[in-house]
């Protein structure tokens, strides 16, 4: 008995495992492992295969949701170790918010990496990339880190930069502030506090190997050069976000420039800067602008040692990270429905 042409056409259009593999951009062996529920396939790949299978009609569409529920994505957060209290708080918040991550099908882990070491950061990224479905990290601007990002991208492991970005690398998205704009904001604030009389100000950076710190410095210098010629910037020092080193750097600045009118702490380690100012009894006569609302900067705002803190909400950073990785997992653009992070300027009078 011969089949009618329409029946032959229906049979010829039935999808095969090869069709699913081609549509998803994976091997037939990977499709076989996914469809049979075997381990060893990354969660984003599982989603891609199941989505292709559902779109082609190889499986029922509701199987996609079932698979998502049983395949949590392992996301690693790699943060610098040290005395940067904002970053420590961010890492603790990730751990505390584990139930929220799990609600969205994500299993988070946090590891603190030796600060300001591109080799240590790159090695940790590649190590986590063997088992993680995505990595969120604070980037160092260095070829070794850039190469690690690109190698992970080639293996299908998405990376998201936090707070500080990296140029010319295949990261999926940057979650942080416009740091050049933030530097300009800091310059504007310090100029408003200092006033129109001739004055000297200085800067302490964590490290200019962080693109964020470099961009903040550029913004700070530019706004003062453009609009506040009465203010002289007498130098920038690196404190590596270390409270003890920042203390020594601040004491040295005060010794070299007794008439110093203001200090902009670009990175972390605010406790060291604040302690040096208080020990020199300059808390009422020196303008202090810094970053990150933490218990120590909060206390400095209350007692008048600090004048303003520029911060980004760590909870908002975490919420956006969840949405970014879910977008990637479900095959959507990383930035879909993600609003840019906004800075907050905190004074003593508007402390939350």
JOLIN-V14383 format. One line per field, one symbol per residue. ss: DSSP state (@ for helix, = for strand, . for the rest). phi: phi as a letter, one per 20 degrees, with the letter a starting at -180 (. if undefined). burial: b if it has 9 or more other ideal C-beta (glycine too) atoms within 8 Angstrom, else e. A space follows every 10 residues. Layout:
# JOLIN-V14383
ss=???
phi=???
burial=???
This chain:
# JOLIN-V14383
ss=....@@@@@@ @@....@@@@ @@@@...@@@ @@@@@..... ..@@@@@@@@ @@@@@@.... ..@@@@@@@@ ..======== ....@@@@@@ @@@@@@.@@@ @@@..===== ===....@@@ @@@@@@@@.. ...====... ..@@@@@@@@ @@@@...=== ==........ ..===...@@ @@@@@@@@@@ @@@@....== =====..... @@@@@@@@@@ @@@@@@@... ========.. ..@@@@@@@@ @@@@@@...= =====....@ @@@@@@@@@. ......==== =...@@@@@@ @@@....=== =..@@@@@@@ @@@@@@@@@. .......... ...===.@@@ ..
phi=.eefgfffff ffeffdffff fffemcefff gffffdmefn cfgffgffff fffffenfcf gffffffgfd cfeeddddcf fpdfffffff fffgffeggf gfgdmcdecc cedgfmdfff ffffffffff ceeacdbeed fbgffgffgf ffffendfcc edmcecelce feaddaefff ffffffffff ffffneegbd ccccdfaffe ggffffgfff ffffffccff ddeeqccedl ldffffffff ffffffcgeg dbcdefdemf fffffffffe ldfeccfcdb cnecgfffff ffenfddbce bcffffffff fgffffgffe neggefmdff fdecdddgfc gf
burial=eeeeeeebee eeeebebebb bebbebeeeb bbbbbeeeee bebbbbbbbb bbbbebebbe eebbeebbee bebbbbbbbb ebbbbbbbbb bebbbebbeb bbeebbbbbb bebebbbbeb bbebbbebbe ebbbbbbbbb bbebbbbbbb bbbeeebbbb bbbbbbeebe bbbebbbebb bbbbbbbbbb bebbeeeebb bbbbbbbeeb bbbbbbbbbb bbbbeeebee bebbebbbbb bbbebbbbbb bbbbeebeeb bbbbbbbbbb bbbbbbbbee ebbeebbbbb bbbbebbbeb beeebbbbbb bbebebbbeb bbbbbbbbbe eeebeeebee bebbbbbeee be
